[in-house]
Amino acid sequence: MDDEQIPADYSEMDIIAAKQFDKKVKENFMPAIISTVKQIVEDYGDLEGVGVDVGCGTAVFAIELCRHSKLKLYALEKEKAISEIARINIEKEQMTNRITPVLGDAHNLPFENEFADFIISRGSYHCWDDKVHVFKEIYRVLKKGGIAFVGGGFGRYITYEELKRVKSLRDRSLGEKGVKAYGSPDKLREILDHANITDYRIIFSETDLWAEMKK
């Protein structure tokens, strides 16, 4: 349906609403998820070690990333019902030895300093109340020699027809403020500078806005 939306803010969802959200994500956004994972694997090679997915939702992206890497992922989500569906998805896909669901907030990551070799956060950036602080947290948790990839988009391998469809759906779901967040590379650069992160680059295109950080 042309007016269909997928909740961009799923705080205080119950388990039934969380299941419906998960179903819509799988039905609508898998082409973008597959495209983005393919892009990550092509750009960063055979990823291994410890990974963290910040704002993992129902772990659909984390599962796809694990299928194409050797990472042991910690899938962090702050909403209890969404995290429970993530746990169910991880078990269903027989990924319990690779992905650990973690209930926690991006503003106070429950990991020690220099914990992760690779940190991904796709599509949660617009939800953060204090973006500067979250970037500081991500950088704190990143190991020396590690890479963090934070932002959102659809990946360079999505077809033009799929891009039109999912971009329209995303924009309706996010609303004006959310759409602006993923269309403002200068604002993202400003946030990173305020977080005192110096080793970064901004990747901005018709399909994506990302901050790549190294340590």
Secondary structure, DSSP 8 states (H G I E B T S, - for coil): -TT----S--TT--HHHHHHHHHHHHHHHHHHHHHHHHHHHHHH-S-EEEEEEET-TTSHHHHHHHHTSEEEEEEEES-HHHHHHHHHHHHHTT-TTTEEEEE--GGG-SS-TT-EEEEEEES-GGG-SSHHHHHHHHHHHEEEEEEEEEEEE--TTS-HHHHHHHHHHHHHHHHHHHHHHTT-HHHHHHHHHHTT--SEEEEE-SSEEEEEEE-
